[in-house]
Amino acid sequence: MADVQTTYKNTEEKMDGALKHLDDALAIIRAGKANVRILDPVRVDYYGQMTQLSGVASITTPDARTISIQPWEKKMLPAIEKAILASEVGITPENNGEIIRLSIPPLTEDRRKQLVKQVKAETENAKVAVRNARRDAIEGLKKEVKNNGLAEDAEKDAEEKIQKMHDKYIKMVDDAFAAKEKEIMTV
């Protein structure tokens, strides 16, 4: 029975990991309004060390269409500007000598549809990961039955519990997709 509990725990960890990965992937997809998480992938050369942007500057959103970046050291302005231009953020920074501003342009209808397709692809990847976790868990249970380490009734009960866990995580993935789609399509 301890093996079944371990299987539950491992399966839930894998499914939770898929959901966290989806959350991170969706956070960096720009939805037409200012969100500091779109800058998460940006790395800045800070004294020879590649550092996350939030590690060298204060990042805020003064309004719905602007991200403001205030470096802790003024001499970091050119390095931050260069890192943003080199990244896949797709926004040209405005440097006034004190702070860097990123103006988030409104999205066109075509761009919104592209972003929804990108979000759909990310959610499909998360669903595949959840399904794979379920499959691996069920295969592990079947092996235990073959090795006479688990009764068939216990295996069927465990399989049902894993299926319920799977359904719960798939619903969470679908909810995340619906929320992000609404955010992108809202003008």
C-alpha positions as CSV (number, residue, x, y, z in Angstrom):
1,M,0.0,0.0,0.0
2,A,3.0,2.3,0.6
3,D,3.9,1.9,-3.1
4,V,0.4,3.2,-4.1
5,Q,0.8,6.2,-1.8
6,T,4.2,6.9,-3.4
7,T,2.6,6.6,-6.8
8,Y,-0.1,9.1,-5.9
9,K,2.4,11.5,-4.6
10,N,4.8,11.3,-7.6
11,T,1.9,11.6,-10.0
12,E,0.5,14.6,-8.3
13,E,4.0,16.2,-8.3
14,K,4.4,15.6,-12.0
15,M,0.9,17.0,-12.8
16,D,1.5,20.0,-10.5
17,G,4.8,20.6,-12.3
18,A,3.0,20.6,-15.6
19,L,0.6,23.2,-14.3
20,K,3.4,25.4,-12.9
21,H,5.2,25.2,-16.2
22,L,2.0,26.3,-18.0
23,D,1.6,29.2,-15.6
24,D,5.1,30.4,-16.3
25,A,4.7,30.0,-20.1
26,L,1.4,31.9,-20.1
27,A,2.8,34.7,-17.9
28,I,5.4,35.7,-20.5
29,I,2.8,35.8,-23.4
30,R,2.0,39.5,-23.8
31,A,-1.7,40.2,-23.6
32,G,-1.9,43.9,-24.6
33,K,-1.5,45.3,-21.1
34,A,1.5,45.9,-19.0
35,N,2.7,42.9,-17.0
36,V,6.2,42.8,-15.5
37,R,6.4,39.0,-15.9
38,I,6.9,39.5,-19.7
39,L,10.5,40.6,-18.7
40,D,11.2,37.4,-16.8
41,P,13.3,35.9,-19.6
42,V,15.4,39.0,-20.0
43,R,19.0,38.6,-18.7
44,V,21.4,41.6,-18.2
45,D,25.2,41.5,-18.2
46,Y,25.9,42.6,-14.6
47,Y,29.7,42.7,-13.9
48,G,30.3,39.7,-16.2
49,Q,27.4,37.7,-14.7
50,M,24.1,37.2,-16.6
51,T,21.5,38.3,-14.1
52,Q,17.7,38.5,-14.3
53,L,16.5,42.0,-15.0
54,S,14.6,42.1,-11.6
55,G,18.0,41.5,-9.9
56,V,19.4,44.8,-11.2
57,A,16.4,47.1,-11.4
58,S,13.1,48.0,-9.9
59,I,10.3,47.1,-12.3
60,T,6.8,48.6,-12.0
61,T,3.7,49.3,-14.0
62,P,2.6,52.9,-13.5
63,D,-0.4,52.4,-15.8
64,A,-2.0,49.7,-17.9
65,R,0.1,50.4,-21.0
66,T,3.6,51.1,-19.5
67,I,6.3,49.2,-17.7
68,S,8.9,51.3,-15.9
69,I,12.4,50.0,-15.2
70,Q,14.6,51.9,-12.7
71,P,18.1,50.5,-12.4
72,W,19.7,50.5,-9.0
73,E,22.9,51.9,-10.7
74,K,22.6,54.5,-13.5
75,K,25.5,53.0,-15.4
76,M,23.3,49.9,-16.0
77,L,20.8,51.8,-18.3
78,P,22.7,51.0,-21.5
79,A,23.1,47.3,-20.6
80,I,19.4,46.9,-19.7
81,E,18.3,48.7,-22.9
82,K,20.6,46.4,-24.9
83,A,19.3,43.2,-23.1
84,I,15.7,44.2,-23.8
85,L,16.4,44.9,-27.5
86,A,18.2,41.5,-27.8
87,S,15.3,39.6,-26.1
88,E,12.1,38.3,-27.6
89,V,10.0,40.9,-25.8
90,G,9.4,42.8,-29.0
91,I,9.1,46.3,-27.5
92,T,11.6,49.1,-28.1
93,P,12.7,50.7,-24.8
94,E,12.6,54.5,-24.2
95,N,15.5,55.7,-22.1
96,N,15.4,59.2,-20.6
97,G,18.7,59.0,-18.7
98,E,17.0,58.1,-15.4
99,I,14.6,55.2,-16.2
100,I,13.6,53.0,-19.1
101,R,10.0,52.9,-20.2
102,L,8.3,50.2,-22.2
103,S,5.1,51.3,-23.9
104,I,2.9,48.3,-24.6
105,P,1.2,48.9,-27.9
106,P,-2.5,47.7,-28.3
107,L,-2.8,44.4,-30.1
108,T,-4.3,44.0,-33.5
109,E,-7.0,41.4,-34.1
110,D,-4.6,39.2,-36.1
111,R,-2.0,39.4,-33.3
112,R,-4.6,38.5,-30.7
113,K,-5.5,35.4,-32.7
114,Q,-1.8,34.4,-33.0
115,L,-1.4,34.8,-29.3
116,V,-4.5,32.6,-28.6
117,K,-3.0,29.9,-30.9
118,Q,0.3,30.2,-28.9
119,V,-1.6,29.9,-25.6
120,K,-3.5,26.9,-27.0
121,A,-0.3,25.2,-28.0
122,E,1.1,25.7,-24.4
123,T,-2.1,24.3,-22.9
124,E,-1.9,21.3,-25.1
125,N,1.7,20.7,-24.0
126,A,0.5,20.8,-20.4
127,K,-2.3,18.4,-21.1
128,V,0.1,16.0,-22.7
129,A,2.3,16.2,-19.6
130,V,-0.6,15.5,-17.3
131,R,-1.7,12.5,-19.5
132,N,1.8,11.2,-19.5
133,A,1.9,11.3,-15.7
134,R,-1.3,9.4,-15.5
135,R,-0.1,6.8,-18.0
136,D,3.2,6.3,-16.1
137,A,1.3,5.9,-12.9
138,I,-1.1,3.3,-14.3
139,E,1.7,1.4,-15.9
140,G,3.6,1.3,-12.6
141,L,0.5,0.0,-10.9
142,K,0.0,-2.8,-13.5
143,K,3.7,-3.8,-13.0
144,E,3.0,-4.1,-9.3
145,V,0.1,-6.4,-10.0
146,K,2.3,-8.6,-12.3
147,N,4.9,-8.8,-9.6
148,N,2.3,-9.9,-7.1
149,G,3.0,-6.8,-5.0
150,L,-0.5,-5.4,-5.4
151,A,-4.0,-6.9,-5.5
152,E,-6.1,-6.3,-8.6
153,D,-8.9,-4.6,-6.6
154,A,-6.4,-2.2,-5.0
155,E,-5.0,-1.5,-8.5
156,K,-8.4,-0.7,-9.9
157,D,-9.1,1.7,-6.9
158,A,-5.8,3.4,-7.4
159,E,-6.4,3.7,-11.1
160,E,-9.8,5.4,-10.4
161,K,-8.1,7.8,-7.9
162,I,-5.4,8.7,-10.5
163,Q,-8.1,9.3,-13.1
164,K,-9.9,11.7,-10.8
165,M,-6.6,13.5,-10.2
166,H,-6.0,13.6,-14.0
167,D,-9.5,15.1,-14.5
168,K,-8.9,17.7,-11.9
169,Y,-5.6,18.9,-13.4
170,I,-7.0,18.9,-17.0
171,K,-9.8,21.1,-15.7
172,M,-7.3,23.4,-14.1
173,V,-5.4,23.6,-17.4
174,D,-8.6,24.4,-19.3
175,D,-9.4,27.1,-16.8
176,A,-6.0,28.7,-17.2
177,F,-6.5,28.6,-21.0
178,A,-9.9,30.3,-20.7
179,A,-8.6,33.0,-18.4
180,K,-5.7,33.8,-20.7
181,E,-7.8,33.7,-23.8
182,K,-10.2,36.2,-22.2
183,E,-7.3,38.4,-21.1
184,I,-5.9,38.4,-24.7
185,M,-9.2,39.0,-26.5
186,T,-10.4,41.8,-24.2
187,V,-9.8,45.0,-26.0
